[in-house]
């Protein structure tokens, strides 16, 4: 198994740099079920941020990109089930993906509540405002 940094995923998905995209595609195409790529949670969060802020992908396009990544048998996403739950919450609410992932990670860890000062995270992601 080899780790995949965010920039490799971005080049593979966006195909925006001829040289790096070709290299990323060759690398991704070389992955197998027995020798998969590994995507850390941090890279998932960075990927969503880069695709939305730098490339202007909308929520629907981001959800599709994440679903494809999670369904790719040659790629293992860290805590994939938690990421799936965060993607569903992100798809179904106005919440920020990072906030959805924070909330779902805390729930998976057994937290009863996730405290925040972020009103949008409380409203959209099921967190509780610190008051």
Order of alpha helices (4+ residues) and beta strands (2+ residues): beta-alpha-alpha-beta-alpha-alpha-beta-alpha-alpha-beta-alpha-beta
